[in-house]
Amino acid sequence: MRVGVTAFLTDRTVGAPVFASAAEERGFASVYLPEHTHLPVAEAEPPGLVEGVTLEDYRRSLDPFAALAAAAAVTTRIRLGTGVCLVAQHDPLVLAKQVATIDHLSGGRFVLGMGYGWNRREAADHGVDFSRRRQIATEKLRCMQALWSMERAEFHGAYVEVAPCYCWPKPVQQPRVHTLIGAGAGTRTFEEVAAMADGWMPIGGAGIGTALPLLHQALEEAGRDPGAVDVVPFGTVPDEGKLDHYRSLGVTEVVLRVPGGSTSAMLSCLDSYAPFAAAD
């Protein structure tokens, strides 16, 4: 079981290159960064703030793609991912280019963790109908996958229309960049994982044991091997018993939450988590 880390990096925390380098030096398998372009004042309260995350983190978070590109330049091994990217809020041509470029520059180390979002006003500011955000994100992801894998790519959908085109660079990873869907357990989520992704990224990780049979059923019905698909509990506060439980379930990767703070505080947290990475 791989062990990675995630944090809200802001203009007041440790920088992305230092954080990623420190994580790589301590043996972690991955670094994931979240995405929020802005936090509307009229809808500034997340459904539930978790331990180690503050409203200030949401207000000041860095762009994950620029930050991960900076991290790619100073690392050689660690995987670099979004946790999560709000795909519905992006132009798929631009996002496909950003992701492919980072994957190209990093030698195939990018992971697209994608989600659907909770902030209605944030989505509205991007011109996204919140009630249709999953359908929009799904189409945009499928369009991106065509752009990544086809020499002459095109896509025709209800929300996305791209005439035949050339789009390079292609990502190192083929036929798509490794993709994890970060959404709650359920038939719809698992059908989406089975149809267009490489894994499920449950936030927090509660209830995985109950959900896994449903995920495996969806994968088998789609003709896919459940053993070849990742399950990645995300934003976990670690203890040995919890990680042992995840191992027993066949979890492939767990991503530990590092609270934002000063450089010294965040590096100290990485030090405290390092034994969990060393154990796997």
C-alpha positions in Angstrom: 0.0 0.0 0.0 1.5 3.3 -1.1 1.3 6.3 1.3 1.0 9.9 -0.1 0.3 13.3 1.4 -2.0 16.2 0.6 -2.1 19.8 1.9 -3.7 23.1 1.1 -0.7 25.1 0.0 -1.2 28.8 0.0 0.8 32.0 -0.3 1.5 31.7 3.5 2.6 28.1 3.7 5.6 26.1 2.6 6.2 26.4 -1.1 5.2 23.6 -3.5 8.8 22.7 -4.5 10.0 22.5 -0.9 6.9 20.5 0.1 7.2 18.0 -2.7 11.0 17.6 -2.4 10.6 17.0 1.4 7.8 14.4 0.8 10.0 12.6 -1.8 13.0 12.6 0.5 10.9 11.0 3.3 9.7 8.2 1.1 6.1 9.2 0.3 4.7 7.9 -2.9 2.6 11.0 -3.9 1.7 14.6 -3.3 -1.8 15.8 -4.1 -3.0 19.4 -4.1 -6.6 20.7 -4.0 -8.3 23.2 -6.3 -10.6 26.2 -5.7 -10.2 29.1 -8.0 -11.9 31.4 -5.5 -14.3 31.4 -2.5 -17.5 33.4 -3.0 -18.3 35.5 0.0 -22.0 34.6 -0.3 -21.2 30.9 0.0 -18.0 30.7 2.0 -18.7 27.8 4.3 -17.8 24.2 3.2 -20.2 21.4 4.1 -17.9 20.5 6.9 -14.4 21.7 7.7 -12.2 18.7 8.6 -9.4 18.7 11.1 -6.4 20.6 9.9 -8.2 22.6 7.2 -9.4 26.2 7.7 -11.5 28.7 5.7 -8.3 30.6 5.1 -6.9 27.6 3.2 -9.9 27.7 0.9 -9.5 31.5 0.4 -5.8 31.4 -0.4 -5.1 28.0 -2.1 -2.6 27.9 -4.9 -3.4 26.9 -8.4 -2.6 23.2 -8.3 -1.3 22.9 -11.9 1.2 25.7 -11.6 2.2 24.4 -8.2 2.6 20.8 -9.4 4.6 21.9 -12.4 7.0 23.6 -10.0 7.1 20.5 -7.9 7.8 18.3 -11.0 10.9 20.4 -11.7 12.6 19.5 -8.4 11.5 15.9 -8.0 12.2 12.6 -9.9 10.1 9.9 -8.4 7.1 11.1 -6.5 3.7 11.1 -8.2 2.0 14.5 -8.5 -1.8 14.8 -8.4 -4.8 16.9 -8.0 -7.1 16.2 -5.0 -9.4 17.1 -6.5 -9.6 19.0 -9.8 -13.1 20.5 -10.5 -13.2 19.4 -14.1 -16.6 20.9 -14.9 -15.2 24.4 -14.2 -12.5 24.1 -16.9 -12.2 24.4 -20.6 -11.4 20.8 -21.6 -9.0 21.9 -24.3 -7.0 24.0 -21.9 -7.1 21.5 -19.1 -6.1 18.6 -21.4 -3.1 20.6 -22.4 -2.1 21.5 -18.8 -2.4 17.9 -17.6 -0.5 16.5 -20.7 2.2 19.1 -20.3 2.9 18.3 -16.6 2.8 14.6 -17.4 5.2 15.1 -20.2 7.6 17.2 -18.2 7.5 14.9 -15.2 8.1 11.7 -17.1 4.6 10.3 -16.6 4.0 11.1 -12.9 0.8 13.1 -13.0 -2.4 11.8 -11.4 -5.7 13.5 -12.2 -7.9 13.3 -9.1 -11.2 14.7 -10.2 -14.4 15.7 -8.3 -17.6 17.5 -8.9 -17.6 20.2 -6.3 -19.8 21.4 -3.4 -19.9 25.2 -3.9 -22.9 26.2 -6.1 -21.8 29.9 -6.4 -18.2 28.9 -7.4 -19.6 26.7 -10.1 -22.0 29.5 -11.2 -19.2 32.0 -11.5 -17.6 29.6 -14.1 -20.9 29.3 -16.0 -21.6 25.8 -14.7 -25.2 24.7 -14.0 -24.6 23.0 -10.6 -27.4 20.5 -11.1 -25.6 19.2 -14.3 -22.0 19.5 -13.1 -21.5 15.7 -13.1 -22.7 15.3 -16.6 -20.6 18.3 -17.7 -17.5 16.9 -15.9 -18.0 13.5 -17.5 -18.2 14.9 -21.0 -15.2 17.1 -20.4 -13.1 14.2 -19.1 -14.1 12.0 -22.1 -13.1 14.9 -24.4 -9.7 15.2 -22.7 -9.2 11.4 -23.0 -9.7 11.7 -26.7 -7.3 14.6 -27.0 -4.7 12.7 -25.0 -4.9 9.5 -27.0 -5.8 10.3 -30.6 -3.6 11.9 -33.3 -6.7 13.6 -34.8 -9.0 14.0 -31.9 -12.6 15.1 -31.9 -15.5 15.0 -29.5 -19.2 15.6 -29.9 -21.5 15.8 -26.8 -24.3 17.7 -25.3 -22.0 20.2 -23.4 -18.7 19.8 -25.4 -18.1 20.1 -29.1 -14.6 19.8 -30.6 -14.1 19.4 -34.3 -11.2 17.2 -35.5 -7.9 18.7 -34.3 -4.3 18.2 -33.4 -3.4 18.5 -29.7 0.1 17.9 -28.4 2.0 17.0 -26.3 0.4 13.7 -25.6 0.9 12.5 -22.0 3.5 9.9 -21.3 0.7 7.7 -19.8 -1.5 6.1 -22.4 -4.3 5.9 -23.3 -5.0 8.4 -20.5 -3.4 10.0 -17.5 -4.0 8.0 -14.4 -7.5 9.2 -13.3 -9.2 8.9 -9.9 -12.8 9.9 -9.2 -13.3 11.6 -5.9 -16.9 11.2 -5.0 -19.1 9.5 -2.5 -19.9 5.8 -2.6 -22.8 4.9 -4.8 -24.0 3.3 -8.0 -23.4 6.4 -10.1 -19.9 7.0 -8.8 -18.9 3.3 -9.3 -20.3 3.2 -12.8 -18.3 6.3 -13.6 -15.1 4.8 -12.2 -15.7 1.6 -14.2 -16.4 3.5 -17.4 -13.6 6.1 -17.5 -11.2 6.0 -14.6 -8.4 4.1 -12.9 -9.6 4.3 -9.4 -11.9 5.6 -6.7 -10.8 8.4 -4.3 -13.2 8.4 -1.3 -12.7 11.5 0.9 -11.8 10.5 4.4 -12.2 6.8 3.8 -15.2 6.0 6.1 -17.3 3.1 5.0 -14.9 1.7 2.4 -15.4 -1.9 3.5 -19.1 -1.7 2.9 -18.7 0.0 -0.4 -16.1 -2.1 -2.0 -18.4 -5.0 -3.1 -20.5 -2.5 -5.0 -17.5 -1.1 -6.7 -16.2 -4.5 -7.6 -19.6 -5.4 -9.0 -19.7 -2.3 -11.2 -16.2 -3.1 -12.5 -17.0 -6.7 -13.2 -20.1 -5.7 -15.1 -18.0 -3.4 -17.2 -15.6 -6.2 -17.9 -12.8 -4.8 -15.8 -10.6 -6.6 -13.2 -11.3 -5.1 -9.7 -7.8 -5.9 -8.7 -6.4 -3.6 -11.3 -8.3 -0.5 -10.1 -7.0 1.7 -7.3 -8.9 2.6 -4.1 -7.3 5.7 -2.5 -8.7 7.0 0.8 -8.0 10.7 0.7 -7.3 13.2 3.4 -6.8 10.6 6.2 -5.4 11.4 9.6 -3.2 8.4 10.2 -2.7 5.8 12.9 -1.3 2.3 12.6 -4.6 0.6 13.2 -6.4 2.6 10.5 -3.7 1.9 7.9 -3.7 -1.8 8.9 -7.4 -1.8 8.2 -7.0 -0.3 4.8 -4.3 -2.9 3.9 -6.7 -5.7 4.9 -9.3 -4.3 2.5 -6.8 -4.2 -0.4 -6.5 -0.4 -0.5 -3.7 0.4 -2.9 -2.8 3.9 -1.7 -3.8 6.2 1.3 -3.3 9.9 1.2 -2.5 11.6 4.6 -3.6 15.1 5.4 -0.9 17.6 6.3 -2.3 20.7 8.0 -1.3 24.1 6.6 1.1 26.3 8.5 4.6 27.5 8.6 7.3 25.7 6.7 8.8 24.3 9.9 5.4 23.1 11.1 4.5 21.3 7.8 7.9 19.7 7.5 7.6 18.5 11.1 4.3 16.9 10.2 5.9 15.2 7.3 8.6 13.9 9.7 5.9 12.5 12.0 4.1 10.8 9.1 7.3 9.4 7.6 7.3 6.1 9.6 3.9 5.3 7.9 5.5 5.7 4.5 8.5 3.6 5.5 6.3 0.7 6.6 5.0 0.2 3.0 
